[in-house]
Amino acid sequence: MPESKLLMDIGDRLRAQREKMGLTQKQTARLLGISETYYGEIERGNRKLSIERILLARQHLKLDPTYLITGEHNSNQLIERLLKECPRGKEDLVIQLLHYLALLYR
């Protein structure tokens, strides 16, 4: 994949998460420790995101680095996150449902 396409895709995923969280570019730039102008350039695919900023995006924007870079979800991390969001005491039910779904699609 050409670098420009990769940078644009990363910028699109950052923008989508920022909007999902109801944040402005200014607020997001502050969370990542960069200027609003530089952040805007990242969203437009004109600038690169450093490893340090990727880790800050993980921490503050709840963006999995693998997803941010590749667009692919790490299914184990996704399942863990969903289980954490379950109402207390319902985790076993969700695990059973996942098990039954997996059996259906073998």
C-alpha positions as a printed NumPy array, in Angstrom:
array([[  0.   ,   0.   ,   0.   ],
       [  1.425,   3.426,  -0.892],
       [  2.434,   5.49 ,   2.116],
       [  0.024,   8.304,   1.227],
       [ -2.943,   5.873,   1.252],
       [ -1.792,   4.445,   4.577],
       [ -1.505,   7.921,   6.113],
       [ -4.935,   8.9  ,   4.791],
       [ -6.482,   5.73 ,   6.234],
       [ -4.866,   6.382,   9.631],
       [ -6.161,   9.939,   9.534],
       [ -9.658,   8.721,   8.678],
       [ -9.66 ,   6.276,  11.598],
       [ -8.425,   8.969,  13.979],
       [-11.105,  11.389,  12.776],
       [-13.852,   8.783,  13.122],
       [-12.842,   7.965,  16.701],
       [-12.458,  11.638,  17.615],
       [-15.937,  12.396,  16.287],
       [-17.373,   9.301,  17.995],
       [-15.982,  10.608,  21.284],
       [-17.346,  14.108,  20.627],
       [-13.905,  15.727,  20.658],
       [-12.661,  18.669,  18.64 ],
       [ -9.373,  18.614,  16.771],
       [ -8.018,  21.04 ,  19.366],
       [ -8.981,  18.763,  22.274],
       [ -7.557,  15.711,  20.531],
       [ -4.304,  17.503,  19.686],
       [ -3.951,  18.457,  23.339],
       [ -4.461,  14.823,  24.401],
       [ -1.767,  13.733,  21.959],
       [  0.61 ,  16.527,  22.949],
       [  0.808,  18.144,  19.525],
       [ -0.409,  21.357,  17.913],
       [ -3.889,  21.575,  16.442],
       [ -2.353,  22.381,  13.048],
       [ -0.152,  19.285,  13.116],
       [ -3.081,  17.136,  14.231],
       [ -5.19 ,  18.446,  11.352],
       [ -2.396,  17.465,   8.964],
       [ -2.421,  13.939,  10.431],
       [ -6.173,  13.634,   9.879],
       [ -5.714,  14.762,   6.265],
       [ -2.99 ,  12.152,   5.736],
       [ -0.201,  14.701,   5.259],
       [  1.787,  13.922,   8.419],
       [  2.9  ,  10.805,  10.258],
       [  1.955,   9.785,  13.763],
       [  4.896,   8.868,  16.013],
       [  4.91 ,   5.701,  18.116],
       [  4.529,   7.876,  21.201],
       [  1.407,   9.505,  19.717],
       [ -0.008,   6.122,  18.698],
       [  0.319,   4.98 ,  22.311],
       [ -1.33 ,   8.196,  23.521],
       [ -4.169,   7.575,  21.035],
       [ -4.55 ,   4.137,  22.574],
       [ -4.683,   5.602,  26.067],
       [ -6.86 ,   8.669,  25.479],
       [ -8.915,   7.728,  22.422],
       [ -9.248,   3.998,  23.158],
       [ -7.833,   3.201,  19.71 ],
       [ -6.112,  -0.151,  19.328],
       [ -2.746,   0.478,  17.599],
       [ -3.266,  -2.487,  15.254],
       [ -6.641,  -1.117,  14.181],
       [ -5.288,   2.427,  13.867],
       [ -2.493,   1.311,  11.542],
       [ -4.078,  -1.572,   9.611],
       [ -7.814,  -1.102,   9.997],
       [ -8.097,  -4.651,  11.31 ],
       [ -9.478,  -5.453,  14.735],
       [ -7.629,  -7.744,  17.103],
       [-10.511, -10.065,  17.949],
       [ -9.091, -11.032,  21.359],
       [ -8.819,  -7.402,  22.431],
       [-12.275,  -6.681,  21.042],
       [-13.795,  -9.571,  23.016],
       [-11.97 ,  -8.48 ,  26.188],
       [-13.262,  -4.921,  25.791],
       [-16.819,  -6.119,  25.211],
       [-16.662,  -8.353,  28.278],
       [-15.481,  -5.403,  30.381],
       [-18.487,  -3.423,  29.157],
       [-20.941,  -6.183,  30.131],
       [-23.21 ,  -5.667,  33.086],
       [-21.749,  -7.24 ,  36.211],
       [-22.495, -10.946,  36.42 ],
       [-23.405, -11.311,  32.712],
       [-19.915, -12.123,  31.421],
       [-20.484, -15.896,  31.497],
       [-23.693, -15.526,  29.503],
       [-21.87 , -13.519,  26.827],
       [-19.081, -16.115,  26.67 ],
       [-21.674, -18.894,  26.26 ],
       [-23.375, -16.96 ,  23.467],
       [-20.043, -16.494,  21.671],
       [-19.343, -20.198,  22.052],
       [-22.721, -21.139,  20.543],
       [-22.263, -18.682,  17.677],
       [-18.842, -20.159,  16.921],
       [-20.409, -23.642,  16.816],
       [-23.087, -22.447,  14.403],
       [-20.54 , -21.113,  11.941],
       [-18.137, -24.076,  11.827]])
